[in-house]
Amino acid sequence: MSIAWPDFAAALGLMFVIEGILPFLSPDGVRRTLARAAAMDNSMLRIAGAVSMLAGVAVLWLARG
């Protein structure tokens, strides 16, 4: 199975666009949120990361399925 490089590049570019929206619209809000995240313990950050990954997999499954 080969990687569809144009699709991968498009997904990566879209990820950068989506990640840049909040800092562009509300830099102070992002700064406050990151400060709160820095104060969280590792287990809570891991849970948040796992939930985020599962949500991403679900969206991909629904979009491609």
Secondary structure, DSSP 4 states (H G I P E B T S, - for coil): ----HHHHHHHHHHHHHHHHHHHHH-HHHHHHHHHHHHHS-HHHHHHHHHHHHHHHHHHHHHHH-
